[in-house]
């Protein structure tokens, strides 16, 4: 065997709190492109495919995305932590890339072999062929996601944002174009696979560790963290779509699956926050703890948990306007999804808290705690669904999902307290719940026709930070930081428009 490849890696920047905040905003805006692009795509597909066809697509998407996210989530936090700590990061990146390529290829082989039994179990035998083609997105997605983790570990948050934005825009354009060309379900599937390939190519433009090479990085060291985090990811990914699968397995119709999947897709905003924030939080906490600044790390963790509480007023606003949102985006045919969405949006906030707290535990070198706390979620939800779904249908699935997620979030908060003696601000929770109730009430009572709903959401959404300010949520330090950011942005804008001599 030849000598290991030697890499010359550029020095990594050390993420600061302000760098993390700016990066979070950039990545969040990029991830938030999923909302307009995803909603436009969903609105187009629901009208072209109908509830039954859209339901089949959602079931296939659920299976493929669950496989892809299970693989990548297993190693995302491990990759970011080891990249952040390593002096020479490229051997780590190459080792993880090779592992993801192997696992992605294995997933393709397994789904090809089991496609028909899976489709039969879900009552959709015609879905087998779609699954066999759709699963090729998994290895492409896995490779792209490793590159995204490397960019975060290196502190290249802006590039990470560009990569994400490119995928969501490509997905919308390609899916709509191919379906409009007459390819129906095949167009949606092929467009999604092609968009994943676009993302991978953009990733390789920014960072290109060798894919096929011998590295000196110890895989044993990687697996020491990856195994518990893999179990965590597997549990959370399975839980994430468990309610939809249980609904279908326990006798739900394809149309009900379409309504439920629509509600799930709409409750994405808190998960977009975690996709943007949690990897950056992990990178920052890792570098902070490595530098011995434990007190600073504890304050970052406390602020992160508090930030999740501040999502509650936005969840209340969304729940209050649920029927209007559904009708505007998907037509009155999908109105049965409205009460489901009104529940699931709060479950999504609970899942955001779980993501943040397990990230803190990972940075604090407690990966085994994460699976011990979240592992019981799946059996608890299955046991509850077996009674709730036959008696209450889709609403029973939504109640179970939201309740179990909330209990798990509370358990992880208590774990952070046991580890660091740190709790999130309960005064922030009180203010957030007060505004949550107010936003739900106003949004429910204020009826708006058609596209005037956008104005309503913008007005009420703008009132939320003002309400938090008036209630004393933000400290003088935070307000000073915000003023300095606004001043810097205005100064930069002024320089750009200043006429040159």
C-alpha positions as CSV (number, residue, x, y, z in Angstrom):
1,X,0.0,0.0,0.0
2,X,1.3,3.4,-0.9
3,X,2.1,6.3,1.5
4,X,-0.8,8.3,2.8
5,X,-1.6,11.4,0.8
6,X,-0.3,14.6,2.3
7,X,-2.6,17.6,2.4
8,X,-1.8,21.2,2.8
9,X,-4.9,22.8,4.5
10,X,-5.5,26.5,4.8
11,X,-5.9,27.7,8.4
12,X,-9.4,27.7,9.8
13,X,-11.0,30.9,11.2
14,X,-12.2,30.7,14.7
15,X,-15.9,31.4,14.8
16,X,-17.0,34.2,17.2
17,X,-20.5,34.9,18.5
18,X,-21.0,37.7,16.0
19,X,-19.6,35.6,13.1
20,X,-22.0,32.8,14.1
21,X,-24.9,35.3,14.2
22,X,-24.1,36.7,10.8
23,X,-23.6,33.2,9.4
24,X,-26.9,32.0,10.9
25,X,-28.7,34.8,9.2
26,X,-27.1,34.0,5.9
27,X,-27.7,30.3,6.1
28,X,-31.3,30.8,7.4
29,X,-32.1,33.0,4.5
30,X,-30.7,30.4,2.1
31,X,-32.7,27.6,3.9
32,X,-35.7,29.8,3.9
33,X,-35.7,29.7,0.1
34,X,-37.3,26.3,0.7
35,X,-40.5,28.1,1.7
36,X,-41.2,30.2,-1.4
37,X,-39.7,27.6,-3.8
38,X,-41.2,24.7,-1.9
39,X,-44.6,26.2,-1.6
40,X,-44.6,27.3,-5.3
41,X,-43.6,23.8,-6.3
42,X,-46.1,22.2,-3.9
43,X,-48.9,24.5,-5.2
44,X,-48.1,23.6,-8.7
45,X,-47.8,19.8,-8.0
46,X,-51.0,19.6,-6.0
47,X,-52.9,21.1,-8.9
48,X,-51.2,19.0,-11.5
49,X,-51.2,15.7,-9.6
50,X,-54.2,16.0,-7.4
51,X,-54.5,14.6,-3.8
52,X,-53.9,11.0,-4.8
53,X,-50.9,11.6,-7.1
54,X,-49.4,14.1,-4.6
55,X,-49.9,11.7,-1.8
56,X,-47.9,9.0,-3.7
57,X,-45.1,11.5,-4.3
58,X,-45.0,12.5,-0.7
59,X,-44.8,8.9,0.4
60,X,-41.9,8.3,-2.0
61,X,-40.2,11.5,-0.9
62,X,-40.7,10.6,2.8
63,X,-38.9,7.3,2.3
64,X,-36.0,8.6,0.2
65,X,-35.5,11.7,2.3
66,X,-35.6,9.7,5.5
67,X,-32.8,7.4,4.2
68,X,-30.7,10.4,3.1
69,X,-31.1,12.4,6.2
70,X,-30.5,9.4,8.4
71,X,-27.1,8.8,6.8
72,X,-26.0,12.4,6.7
73,X,-27.4,13.4,10.2
74,X,-25.5,10.5,11.6
75,X,-22.2,12.0,10.7
76,X,-22.9,15.8,10.3
77,X,-22.2,16.7,13.9
78,X,-19.3,14.3,14.0
79,X,-17.8,15.8,10.9
80,X,-18.3,19.4,12.0
81,X,-16.7,18.7,15.4
82,X,-13.7,16.9,14.0
83,X,-13.1,19.4,11.2
84,X,-13.3,22.2,13.8
85,X,-10.8,20.6,16.0
86,X,-8.3,19.3,13.4
87,X,-5.2,21.1,12.3
88,X,-5.3,19.3,9.0
89,X,-8.9,18.9,8.0
90,X,-8.7,17.2,4.6
91,X,-8.0,13.7,5.7
92,X,-11.1,13.9,7.9
93,X,-13.2,15.2,5.0
94,X,-11.9,12.5,2.6
95,X,-12.6,9.7,5.1
96,X,-16.2,10.9,5.7
97,X,-16.8,11.3,2.0
98,X,-15.7,7.8,1.2
99,X,-17.9,6.5,4.0
100,X,-21.0,8.4,2.7
101,X,-20.4,7.1,-0.8
102,X,-20.4,3.5,0.5
103,X,-23.5,4.0,2.6
104,X,-25.3,5.8,-0.2
105,X,-24.6,3.0,-2.7
106,X,-25.7,0.4,-0.1
107,X,-29.0,2.3,0.3
108,X,-29.6,2.2,-3.4
109,X,-29.1,-1.6,-3.5
110,X,-31.4,-2.2,-0.5
111,X,-34.2,0.0,-1.8
112,X,-34.0,-1.7,-5.3
113,X,-34.3,-5.1,-3.5
114,X,-37.2,-4.0,-1.2
115,X,-39.1,-1.5,-3.3
116,X,-42.0,-3.8,-4.1
117,X,-42.5,-5.0,-0.5
118,X,-42.3,-1.4,0.8
119,X,-44.9,-0.3,-1.8
120,X,-47.2,-3.2,-1.0
121,X,-47.0,-2.5,2.7
122,X,-48.1,1.1,2.1
123,X,-50.9,0.0,-0.2
124,X,-49.4,1.6,-3.3
125,X,-47.9,-1.2,-5.4
126,X,-47.3,1.2,-8.3
127,X,-44.8,3.2,-6.2
128,X,-42.1,0.6,-6.5
129,X,-40.7,1.8,-9.8
130,X,-40.7,5.4,-8.6
131,X,-38.7,4.4,-5.5
132,X,-36.1,2.6,-7.5
133,X,-35.3,5.7,-9.5
134,X,-35.8,8.2,-6.7
135,X,-33.3,6.5,-4.4
136,X,-30.4,7.5,-6.7
137,X,-30.8,10.9,-5.1
138,X,-29.5,9.4,-1.8
139,X,-25.7,9.0,-2.6
140,X,-25.6,12.4,-4.4
141,X,-27.3,14.1,-1.5
142,X,-25.0,12.4,1.0
143,X,-21.8,13.6,-0.8
144,X,-23.2,17.1,-1.0
145,X,-24.1,17.2,2.6
146,X,-20.6,16.2,3.7
147,X,-19.2,19.1,1.7
148,X,-21.7,21.4,3.5
149,X,-20.5,20.1,6.9
150,X,-16.9,20.7,5.9
151,X,-17.7,24.3,5.0
152,X,-19.4,24.9,8.4
153,X,-16.5,23.2,10.2
154,X,-14.1,25.6,8.4
155,X,-16.2,28.6,9.3
156,X,-17.2,29.3,5.7
157,X,-20.7,30.1,6.5
158,X,-21.4,32.4,3.5
159,X,-20.4,29.6,1.0
160,X,-22.6,27.2,2.9
161,X,-25.5,29.6,2.4
162,X,-24.8,29.8,-1.4
163,X,-24.7,26.0,-1.7
164,X,-28.1,25.7,-0.1
165,X,-29.7,28.4,-2.1
166,X,-28.5,26.9,-5.3
167,X,-30.3,23.6,-4.5
168,X,-33.7,25.0,-3.6
169,X,-33.8,27.3,-6.7
170,X,-32.6,24.4,-9.0
171,X,-35.2,22.1,-7.5
172,X,-38.1,24.4,-8.1
173,X,-37.1,25.2,-11.7
174,X,-36.3,21.7,-12.7
175,X,-39.3,20.0,-11.0
176,X,-41.8,22.5,-12.4
177,X,-40.2,22.5,-15.9
178,X,-40.2,18.7,-16.2
179,X,-43.7,18.2,-14.8
180,X,-45.0,21.0,-17.1
181,X,-43.4,19.2,-20.0
182,X,-45.7,16.3,-19.4
183,X,-43.5,13.9,-17.3
184,X,-46.0,14.0,-14.3
185,X,-44.6,12.1,-11.3
186,X,-41.4,11.2,-13.2
187,X,-40.7,14.9,-13.7
188,X,-41.0,15.6,-10.0
189,X,-38.6,12.8,-9.2
190,X,-36.0,13.5,-11.9
191,X,-36.1,17.2,-11.1
192,X,-35.3,16.5,-7.4
193,X,-32.4,14.2,-8.3
194,X,-31.0,16.7,-10.8
195,X,-31.2,19.5,-8.1
196,X,-29.1,17.4,-5.7
197,X,-26.5,17.0,-8.4
198,X,-26.4,20.8,-9.0
199,X,-25.8,21.3,-5.2
200,X,-22.9,18.8,-5.3
201,X,-21.3,20.6,-8.2
202,X,-21.5,24.0,-6.4
203,X,-20.1,22.4,-3.2
204,X,-17.1,21.1,-5.2
205,X,-16.5,24.6,-6.5
206,X,-15.9,25.9,-3.0
207,X,-14.2,22.9,-1.3
208,X,-12.9,19.8,-3.0
209,X,-11.3,17.2,-0.7
210,X,-10.1,14.1,-2.5
211,X,-12.9,11.5,-2.9
212,X,-10.7,8.5,-3.7
213,X,-7.5,8.5,-1.7
214,X,-5.9,6.9,1.3
215,X,-6.1,9.0,4.4
216,X,-4.4,8.8,7.7
217,X,-7.4,9.7,9.7
218,X,-8.5,7.0,12.3
219,X,-11.9,5.7,11.5
220,X,-12.1,4.3,15.0
221,X,-12.0,7.8,16.4
222,X,-14.8,8.8,14.0
223,X,-17.0,5.9,14.9
224,X,-16.6,6.6,18.7
225,X,-18.8,9.7,18.1
226,X,-20.6,8.6,15.0
227,X,-22.3,5.5,16.5
228,X,-24.4,7.3,19.2
229,X,-25.0,10.2,16.9
230,X,-26.1,7.8,14.1
231,X,-28.6,6.2,16.5
232,X,-29.7,9.8,17.4
233,X,-30.2,10.7,13.8
234,X,-31.9,7.4,13.0
235,X,-34.3,7.9,15.9
236,X,-35.1,11.6,15.0
237,X,-35.4,10.9,11.2
238,X,-37.7,8.0,11.8
239,X,-39.7,10.0,14.3
240,X,-39.9,12.9,11.9
241,X,-42.0,11.0,9.4
242,X,-43.4,8.3,11.7
243,X,-46.8,9.9,12.0
244,X,-47.4,10.0,8.2
245,X,-46.3,6.4,7.8
246,X,-48.3,5.2,10.8
247,X,-51.4,7.0,9.4
248,X,-51.1,5.1,6.1
249,X,-50.2,1.8,7.7
250,X,-53.2,2.0,10.1
251,X,-55.7,2.5,7.3
252,X,-55.5,6.1,6.3
253,X,-56.4,6.9,2.7
254,X,-54.0,8.3,0.1
255,X,-55.9,11.6,0.2
256,X,-55.5,11.7,4.0
257,X,-51.7,11.1,3.6
258,X,-51.7,14.0,1.1
259,X,-53.4,16.3,3.5
260,X,-51.1,15.2,6.4
261,X,-48.0,15.6,4.2
262,X,-49.1,19.0,3.2
263,X,-49.4,20.0,6.8
264,X,-46.0,18.6,7.6
265,X,-44.4,20.5,4.7
266,X,-45.9,23.8,5.9
267,X,-44.5,23.3,9.4
268,X,-41.0,23.6,8.1
269,X,-40.0,27.0,9.5
270,X,-38.6,25.9,12.9
271,X,-36.7,23.1,11.1
272,X,-35.2,25.7,8.7
273,X,-34.0,27.5,11.8
274,X,-32.3,24.4,13.1
275,X,-30.8,23.6,9.7
276,X,-29.3,27.0,9.7
277,X,-28.4,27.5,13.3
278,X,-27.5,24.2,14.9
279,X,-24.4,23.3,12.7
280,X,-23.0,26.8,13.2
281,X,-23.7,26.5,16.9
282,X,-21.8,23.2,17.1
283,X,-18.9,24.7,15.2
284,X,-18.7,27.7,17.5
285,X,-19.2,25.7,20.7
286,X,-16.5,23.2,19.6
287,X,-13.9,25.9,19.0
288,X,-15.0,27.7,22.2
289,X,-14.6,24.6,24.4
290,X,-11.3,23.7,22.7
291,X,-10.1,27.1,23.8
292,X,-11.0,26.5,27.4
293,X,-13.8,29.1,27.5
294,X,-16.4,27.0,29.3
295,X,-18.3,30.0,30.8
296,X,-18.7,31.5,27.3
297,X,-19.8,28.2,26.0
298,X,-22.5,27.9,28.7
299,X,-23.8,31.3,27.9
300,X,-24.0,30.5,24.2
301,X,-25.9,27.3,25.0
302,X,-28.4,29.2,27.3
303,X,-28.9,31.9,24.6
304,X,-29.5,29.2,22.0
305,X,-32.2,27.5,24.0
306,X,-33.8,30.9,24.7
307,X,-33.8,31.6,20.9
308,X,-36.0,28.5,20.4
309,X,-38.6,29.9,22.9
310,X,-38.8,33.1,20.7
311,X,-40.1,31.0,17.8
312,X,-43.4,30.3,19.7
313,X,-45.1,33.6,18.8
314,X,-44.5,32.9,15.1
315,X,-45.9,29.4,15.6
316,X,-49.0,30.9,17.2
317,X,-49.4,33.3,14.3
318,X,-49.1,30.4,11.8
319,X,-51.6,28.3,13.7
320,X,-54.2,31.1,13.9
321,X,-54.0,31.7,10.1
322,X,-53.8,28.0,9.2
323,X,-57.0,27.8,7.2
324,X,-56.2,30.9,5.2
325,X,-52.7,29.7,4.5
326,X,-53.9,26.3,3.3
327,X,-56.6,27.8,1.1
328,X,-54.4,30.4,-0.5
329,X,-51.5,28.0,-1.3
330,X,-53.3,24.7,-2.0
331,X,-57.0,25.6,-2.7
332,X,-60.0,24.7,-0.6
333,X,-59.6,21.0,-1.4
334,X,-56.7,20.8,1.1
335,X,-58.5,22.6,4.0
336,X,-58.6,19.3,6.0
337,X,-54.8,19.9,6.4
338,X,-55.3,23.2,8.4
339,X,-56.0,21.8,11.9
340,X,-53.2,19.3,11.5
341,X,-50.8,22.1,10.6
342,X,-51.9,24.2,13.6
343,X,-50.8,21.3,15.9
344,X,-47.7,20.2,14.0
345,X,-46.1,23.7,14.0
346,X,-45.8,23.5,17.8
347,X,-44.3,20.0,17.5
348,X,-41.8,21.5,15.1
349,X,-40.7,24.1,17.7
350,X,-40.2,21.2,20.2
351,X,-38.1,19.4,17.7
352,X,-36.0,22.6,17.2
353,X,-35.3,22.6,21.0
354,X,-34.3,18.9,20.8
355,X,-31.9,19.8,17.9
356,X,-30.3,22.6,19.9
357,X,-29.9,20.8,23.2
358,X,-28.5,17.6,21.6
359,X,-26.1,19.9,19.7
360,X,-24.9,21.3,23.1
361,X,-24.5,17.8,24.5
362,X,-22.4,16.8,21.4
363,X,-20.1,19.8,21.7
364,X,-19.7,19.0,25.4
365,X,-18.5,15.4,24.5
366,X,-21.7,13.7,25.7
367,X,-22.9,12.0,22.5
368,X,-24.2,9.0,24.4
369,X,-26.6,11.2,26.3
370,X,-28.3,12.3,23.1
371,X,-29.6,8.8,22.1
372,X,-30.5,7.9,25.7
373,X,-32.8,11.0,25.8
374,X,-34.3,10.8,22.3
375,X,-34.4,7.0,21.7
376,X,-37.7,6.4,23.6
377,X,-39.5,8.9,21.3
378,X,-40.1,6.3,18.6
379,X,-41.6,3.5,20.8
380,X,-43.7,6.0,22.7
381,X,-45.1,7.5,19.5
382,X,-45.8,4.1,18.0
383,X,-47.6,2.9,21.2
384,X,-49.7,6.1,21.2
385,X,-50.5,6.1,17.5
386,X,-51.8,2.5,17.7
387,X,-54.7,4.0,19.8
388,X,-54.9,7.6,18.7
389,X,-55.0,7.1,14.9
390,X,-57.8,4.5,14.8
391,X,-59.9,6.7,17.1
392,X,-59.0,10.2,15.9
393,X,-57.5,9.7,12.4
394,X,-54.9,12.3,11.2
395,X,-55.5,14.6,14.2
396,X,-54.6,11.7,16.5
397,X,-51.3,11.4,14.7
398,X,-50.6,15.1,15.0
399,X,-51.5,15.1,18.7
400,X,-49.2,12.2,19.4
401,X,-46.3,13.7,17.4
402,X,-46.5,17.1,19.1
403,X,-46.9,15.7,22.6
404,X,-44.0,13.2,22.4
405,X,-41.7,15.9,20.9
406,X,-42.6,18.3,23.7
407,X,-41.8,15.7,26.4
408,X,-38.5,14.9,24.8
409,X,-37.6,18.6,24.6
410,X,-38.2,19.0,28.3
411,X,-36.0,15.9,29.0
412,X,-33.1,17.3,27.0
413,X,-33.4,20.7,28.7
414,X,-33.1,19.0,32.1
415,X,-30.0,17.1,30.8
416,X,-28.3,20.4,30.0
417,X,-29.0,21.5,33.5
418,X,-27.5,18.3,35.0
419,X,-24.4,18.8,32.8
420,X,-23.8,22.5,33.0
421,X,-26.2,23.8,35.7
422,X,-27.7,26.0,32.9
423,X,-31.4,26.5,32.2
424,X,-33.0,28.6,29.4
425,X,-34.7,31.8,30.5
426,X,-38.1,31.1,31.8
427,X,-39.0,34.8,31.7
428,X,-38.4,34.5,27.9
429,X,-40.7,31.5,27.8
430,X,-43.4,33.5,29.6
431,X,-43.1,36.5,27.2
432,X,-43.1,34.1,24.2
433,X,-46.2,32.3,25.4
434,X,-48.1,35.5,26.0
435,X,-47.3,36.8,22.5
436,X,-48.1,33.3,21.1
437,X,-51.6,33.4,22.5
438,X,-52.1,37.0,21.3
439,X,-50.9,36.2,17.8
440,X,-53.1,33.1,17.6
441,X,-56.2,35.1,18.7
442,X,-55.6,38.1,16.4
443,X,-54.7,35.9,13.4
444,X,-57.9,33.7,14.0
445,X,-60.2,36.7,14.2
446,X,-58.7,38.9,11.5
447,X,-60.0,37.4,8.3
448,X,-58.3,38.4,5.0
449,X,-59.3,37.5,1.4
450,X,-56.8,36.0,-1.0
451,X,-53.4,37.5,-1.2
452,X,-54.1,40.1,1.5
453,X,-53.1,37.3,3.8
454,X,-49.5,38.1,2.9
455,X,-50.0,41.6,4.3
456,X,-51.6,40.2,7.4
457,X,-48.7,37.9,8.1
458,X,-46.1,40.6,7.5
459,X,-47.9,43.0,9.8
460,X,-48.4,40.6,12.6
461,X,-44.9,39.1,12.1
462,X,-43.4,42.5,12.4
463,X,-45.3,43.2,15.6
464,X,-43.8,40.1,17.3
465,X,-40.2,41.5,17.7
466,X,-41.7,44.9,18.7
467,X,-43.8,43.1,21.3
468,X,-40.7,41.3,22.6
469,X,-38.9,44.6,22.8
470,X,-41.7,46.3,24.7
471,X,-41.9,43.4,27.1
472,X,-38.2,43.8,28.0
473,X,-36.9,40.6,26.2
474,X,-33.7,42.1,24.8
475,X,-30.8,43.2,27.0
476,X,-28.8,46.4,26.5
477,X,-25.9,44.4,25.2
478,X,-28.1,42.7,22.5
479,X,-29.6,46.1,21.5
480,X,-26.2,47.7,21.3
481,X,-25.0,44.8,19.1
482,X,-28.1,45.2,16.8
483,X,-27.5,48.9,16.5
484,X,-23.9,48.3,15.6
485,X,-24.9,45.8,12.9
486,X,-27.5,48.1,11.4
487,X,-25.0,51.0,11.5
488,X,-22.4,49.0,9.8
489,X,-24.8,47.9,7.1
490,X,-26.0,51.5,6.5
491,X,-22.4,52.7,6.4
492,X,-21.5,50.0,3.8
493,X,-24.5,50.9,1.7
494,X,-23.6,54.6,1.9
495,X,-20.1,53.9,0.7
496,X,-21.4,51.8,-2.3
497,X,-23.7,54.7,-3.5
498,X,-21.2,57.5,-2.8
499,X,-20.1,59.1,-6.1
500,X,-16.4,58.6,-6.8
501,X,-14.2,61.6,-7.5
